[in-house]
Amino acid sequence: MPDKPRDGTPITAVALDGGVDLEKAAGELPWKEQRRYAYGRAYEVGASARLYVFTFGAIVLDGATKLDAAITEPIAKVFGRKALPFTSETYFVSVDPEHIDASPRVGWDQVVIPERSVDLMAAIAMLLGQSAALERYEKASEQFLDEGLLLTQQLATRGVPPRANRDTLRRVGRLMTDRLELPSLFFLQDRPEEAWEDPRVAALYDALFRNLEIEQRYRAMFDNLHTVEHVIDVILNIWQSRVSRRLEWAIVLLIVFEIVLALVRH
């Protein structure tokens, strides 16, 4: 049975596999720049579509349910970043001009606004972009958690941690590096300036922010990271304790050897 058609115009967000430097790539994209924001750029794509590119690593296309190669290939060529299809998210935007002064309404994959103003659409694009980018980092934090679980399985089943060989140390080192890097790669964006100037933009931003559960997901991601950090600390402390005990035994044996040697000489 086919899906029930949605009301409104689609707007679709996809995360990239990293952040982008828009200043460095200024003028290299094949589309006409329409507007600059503190957090991204808007470009004219064809007659009726608009593309948003965000510095935190997401692209949003207003007017389509997916981003095809005509969009993703220039992004990859200019920024060296690939689109991540598993992060794709689409909402449908409807206009209700009869309630021009009413607050925007947000529901499951639906947004109703009084008019398709530049500022209202930019707020939607920014939040969908954040949501898609957050999806990428959520997946990464879950992978870190799985790898941390592998480190603790031997400790739980055999009562001893994994051996501190080169491969294990490399894995722990990578987890520590990723744990430190992830918070610097993604952070919650401040409200756009337009939200302070237009109460409708502020109401839309707050409603969609709650609907996408961005703050809750962000906190859950950090809970995963803190768990990984705790696992790493436990493993490192056990390794350090075992090394210390071996060193203590080595010192004791050395003292005993010196005593025995002294007795033999006398």
C-alpha positions, 0 to 999 in steps of 0.5 A, a space after each residue: 500500500 503506497 504511503 499517504 502523501 504528505 501536505 506541504 513542500 519537502 525540506 531534507 537534511 543530510 549530514 556530511 562526514 565532517 565540518 566545512 570551511 565556507 570561507 575557504 571555499 567561497 565562490 567555488 560552489 556552482 550555485 549562486 549564493 543568496 544569503 550568509 549566516 553566522 553558521 552557514 550559507 544559502 544557495 539558489 539551486 534551480 528555479 525553486 530550490 534552495 540549498 543550505 550548507 552549514 559549517 557544522 557538517 550538514 546540507 539541507 535542500 528546500 524543495 526535495 525529499 532527497 539529495 542526489 548527485 547533482 548536489 552531493 558531488 559538488 559538495 564532495 569536490 569542493 569540501 572533500 566531504 561525503 554525504 551520509 545517507 543514513 542521517 537523511 531526514 525530511 520534513 514537510 512545510 505547509 503555509 497557512 496564510 489565514 493565521 499570519 500572526 499565529 505561532 508556527 505549528 510543529 508536528 511529526 515531520 510537519 511544520 506549518 508556518 504563516 508564510 515562507 519567509 527567508 528567516 522562517 525557512 532558515 530556522 527550519 533548515 538550521 535545526 534539521 541540519 543540526 538534527 542530521 549532524 547529531 545523528 552522525 555523532 550519535 552513531 559514532 558514540 554508540 560505536 565507541 560504546 560497543 568498543 568499550 564493551 568489548 574491552 570489558 567483556 574479558 574483565 567481566 567473564 574472566 576477572 582480568 582485563 585484556 592484555 596490554 599488547 600493542 593492538 589493545 593499547 592502540 584501540 584504547 588510544 583511539 577511543 581516548 582520542 575520539 572521546 576528546 575530539 567528538 565534543 569539539 566537532 559538534 556542539 549545540 548552536 546558539 539561537 540564530 540572530 533572527 530569533 531575537 528579532 522576530 517572535 515568530 522565528 523564535 517560536 518556530 525555533 523553540 517548537 522544532 528544537 523540542 520536536 527534534 529532541 535535540 537537547 535530549 539526544 545531545 545529552 544522551 550522546 554525552 552519557 555514552 561518551 562518559 561511559 566510554 571514558 569511565 571504561 577506559 579509566 578502569 582499564 588503564 587503572 588496572 593496567 597501571 596497578 598490575 605494572 606497579 605490582 610487578 615493579 614492587 615484586 621486581 624490587 623485592 626480588 632484587 633485594 632478596 638477591 642482594 641479600 643472598 649474594 652478600 651471604 654467599 660472599 661471607 
